[in-house]
Amino acid sequence: MLTSLLYLHIFCYITTLLLPLSAQRAQSLPKVISHHNHSEEFVIPPELANAVYNESRMLIAGGYRPSKNNLSKYVVSIRTARATAYFGDNHFCVGSIISDNLILTAAHCVVDRRKIITRPHRLLVVAGAQNRFMKHAATLEMKVSAVLPHPNFIRKGVHDIALLRLADHFPDDNDFVKIIPLLRSIVEPGTLCQIIGWGQLFYR
């Protein structure tokens, strides 16, 4: 029962990852056209109004590289335990910091097609890295002590949510690593949202 309640609360909180904007503000925002043919006109939030489009292929599809990385402190890069050639080449998923030792992510990141859960020692969580290929003084590499996918997760279906419990706690004095503010209410359908993460526009 406790586990069910935990996932219920976490499910409600997941909407906070998208940092919703009001409909009134959305009407006055600048508009751009996606470089994808199948995409329609969409609105850029104020935080990204000064974003500079980068032809680099290391982007989220349809995304823009912001001029200010003021939101990256809330997210982590989830990686395999060891890089194969250089820092950041082992990245495969993104998570959000919801407490000083809990990461919220997608279940499909940690459960394979055979329904086998990734073992904690095979994972590494990297926080405080605005550019996932660059390590600096504020970057933290954290080991994982437990992998907790939703018990009713169905691949390409429902309950695609999981928690990673870290072996240690994030410090309070790191300005590049912060717990994401959580909403106390449900986000209304149709609310304009903002998504942050790392991606790539090519196949390996």
C-alpha positions as CSV (number, residue, x, y, z in Angstrom):
1,M,0.0,0.0,0.0
2,L,2.8,2.4,0.9
3,T,4.5,1.7,-2.5
4,S,1.2,2.4,-4.3
5,L,0.8,5.7,-2.5
6,L,4.4,6.6,-3.2
7,Y,4.0,6.1,-6.9
8,L,0.6,7.9,-6.9
9,H,2.3,11.0,-5.4
10,I,5.3,10.7,-7.8
11,F,2.9,10.4,-10.7
12,C,1.2,13.6,-9.7
13,Y,4.6,15.3,-9.4
14,I,5.8,14.3,-12.8
15,T,4.0,17.2,-14.4
16,T,6.3,19.6,-12.6
17,L,9.1,18.5,-14.8
18,L,7.5,20.4,-17.6
19,L,7.3,23.8,-15.9
20,P,3.8,24.9,-17.1
21,L,3.0,28.4,-18.3
22,S,-0.4,30.1,-18.2
23,A,-2.5,30.3,-21.3
24,Q,-2.6,34.1,-21.2
25,R,1.2,34.4,-21.3
26,A,1.3,31.8,-24.1
27,Q,-0.7,34.0,-26.4
28,S,1.9,36.8,-26.4
29,L,5.0,34.6,-26.9
30,P,7.1,34.6,-30.1
31,K,6.3,31.8,-32.6
32,V,8.7,29.8,-34.8
33,I,8.3,27.0,-37.3
34,S,9.9,23.6,-36.5
35,H,12.4,22.2,-38.9
36,H,10.4,19.0,-39.0
37,N,7.9,18.8,-41.8
38,H,5.3,17.0,-39.7
39,S,5.3,19.7,-37.0
40,E,3.0,22.7,-36.9
41,E,3.7,26.2,-35.6
42,F,4.6,26.2,-31.9
43,V,5.4,28.7,-29.2
44,I,8.8,29.3,-27.5
45,P,8.5,30.0,-23.7
46,P,10.1,33.3,-22.4
47,E,13.0,31.4,-20.9
48,L,13.9,30.3,-24.4
49,A,13.1,33.5,-26.3
50,N,16.8,34.3,-26.6
51,A,17.8,30.8,-27.5
52,V,20.2,30.4,-30.4
53,Y,19.5,27.6,-32.9
54,N,22.5,25.3,-33.2
55,E,23.2,23.1,-36.1
56,S,25.0,20.7,-33.8
57,R,23.4,17.2,-34.0
58,M,23.6,16.7,-30.3
59,L,20.1,18.2,-29.7
60,I,16.7,17.0,-28.8
61,A,14.7,16.6,-32.1
62,G,12.9,19.9,-32.7
63,G,14.8,21.5,-29.9
64,Y,16.9,24.6,-29.4
65,R,20.0,25.2,-27.3
66,P,19.2,27.8,-24.7
67,S,21.5,30.8,-24.1
68,K,21.0,30.3,-20.4
69,N,21.1,26.9,-18.7
70,N,19.2,27.9,-15.6
71,L,17.1,24.7,-15.7
72,S,19.8,22.1,-16.1
73,K,20.5,22.1,-12.3
74,Y,17.2,20.2,-11.9
75,V,18.1,17.3,-14.2
76,V,20.7,14.5,-14.3
77,S,22.3,12.5,-17.0
78,I,21.8,8.7,-16.4
79,R,24.6,6.7,-17.8
80,T,26.2,3.3,-17.8
81,A,28.7,2.9,-15.1
82,R,31.7,3.4,-17.4
83,A,32.4,5.6,-20.4
84,T,33.7,3.7,-23.4
85,A,35.9,6.5,-24.9
86,Y,35.2,9.9,-23.4
87,F,33.2,11.6,-20.7
88,G,29.5,11.6,-21.6
89,D,29.5,8.9,-24.3
90,N,27.7,6.5,-21.9
91,H,24.7,8.8,-21.5
92,F,21.3,7.1,-22.4
93,C,18.5,8.8,-20.3
94,V,17.6,11.9,-18.3
95,G,16.1,12.1,-14.8
96,S,14.8,14.8,-12.5
97,I,16.1,15.5,-9.0
98,I,13.0,15.2,-6.7
99,S,14.9,14.9,-3.4
100,D,18.5,14.9,-2.3
101,N,18.8,11.2,-3.1
102,L,15.9,10.3,-5.5
103,I,15.8,10.6,-9.2
104,L,12.6,10.4,-11.2
105,T,13.0,8.9,-14.7
106,A,11.2,6.6,-17.2
107,A,10.8,2.9,-16.5
108,H,11.8,2.1,-20.1
109,C,15.3,3.5,-19.3
110,V,15.9,0.8,-16.6
111,V,13.8,-2.1,-17.8
112,D,14.8,-4.0,-21.0
113,R,12.6,-5.8,-23.5
114,R,12.9,-9.0,-21.5
115,K,11.5,-7.2,-18.4
116,I,14.9,-7.4,-16.7
117,I,15.6,-4.5,-14.3
118,T,19.0,-2.9,-14.7
119,R,21.2,-3.6,-11.7
120,P,22.2,-0.5,-9.6
121,H,25.9,-1.1,-10.0
122,R,25.6,-0.8,-13.8
123,L,24.3,2.8,-13.5
124,L,25.9,6.2,-12.9
125,V,24.0,9.5,-12.3
126,V,25.8,12.7,-13.3
127,A,24.5,16.0,-12.0
128,G,25.7,19.6,-12.5
129,A,26.8,19.1,-16.1
130,Q,25.1,21.6,-18.4
131,N,27.0,20.1,-21.3
132,R,27.0,16.3,-20.9
133,F,30.4,16.0,-22.5
134,M,32.1,18.5,-20.2
135,K,33.0,17.9,-16.6
136,H,33.8,20.8,-14.3
137,A,34.3,21.4,-10.6
138,A,30.5,21.4,-9.7
139,T,29.8,18.1,-11.6
140,L,28.8,15.2,-9.4
141,E,29.0,11.5,-10.2
142,M,26.7,9.5,-8.0
143,K,26.3,5.8,-7.6
144,V,22.9,4.1,-7.6
145,S,21.8,1.9,-4.7
146,A,18.3,0.9,-5.9
147,V,16.3,0.8,-9.1
148,L,12.6,1.0,-8.6
149,P,10.4,0.9,-11.7
150,H,6.6,1.0,-11.4
151,P,5.5,-2.5,-10.6
152,N,2.8,-2.3,-13.3
153,F,5.0,-0.9,-16.1
154,I,4.1,-2.1,-19.6
155,R,6.6,-1.3,-22.4
156,K,4.9,0.9,-25.0
157,G,2.0,1.0,-22.6
158,V,1.3,2.6,-19.2
159,H,3.2,3.4,-15.9
160,D,6.4,4.3,-17.7
161,I,7.9,5.8,-14.5
162,A,10.8,4.8,-12.2
163,L,12.8,6.0,-9.3
164,L,16.6,5.7,-8.8
165,R,17.7,5.8,-5.2
166,L,21.3,7.2,-4.9
167,A,23.9,5.7,-2.7
168,D,24.7,9.2,-1.3
169,H,22.9,12.5,-0.9
170,F,23.4,15.7,-3.0
171,P,25.0,18.5,-1.0
172,D,23.0,21.7,-0.3
173,D,25.7,24.1,-1.3
174,N,26.0,23.2,-5.0
175,D,24.4,25.9,-7.2
176,F,24.5,23.6,-10.2
177,V,22.5,20.8,-8.5
178,K,19.1,21.5,-7.1
179,I,15.9,19.7,-6.2
180,I,13.1,20.6,-8.7
181,P,10.2,22.6,-7.3
182,L,7.2,20.4,-7.1
183,L,3.6,21.6,-7.9
184,R,0.8,21.0,-5.4
185,S,-1.9,20.8,-8.1
186,I,-2.6,18.9,-11.3
187,V,-1.6,20.6,-14.6
188,E,-4.6,21.2,-16.8
189,P,-4.7,19.6,-20.3
190,G,-3.5,21.9,-23.0
191,T,-1.1,23.8,-20.7
192,L,2.0,25.1,-22.5
193,C,5.0,23.3,-21.1
194,Q,8.8,23.4,-21.4
195,I,11.0,20.2,-21.6
196,I,14.7,20.0,-21.0
197,G,17.2,17.3,-21.7
198,W,20.0,16.0,-23.9
199,G,19.6,14.2,-27.2
200,Q,21.1,13.4,-30.5
201,L,19.9,13.7,-34.1
202,F,21.6,10.7,-35.6
203,Y,21.9,6.9,-35.2
204,R,25.0,5.3,-33.7
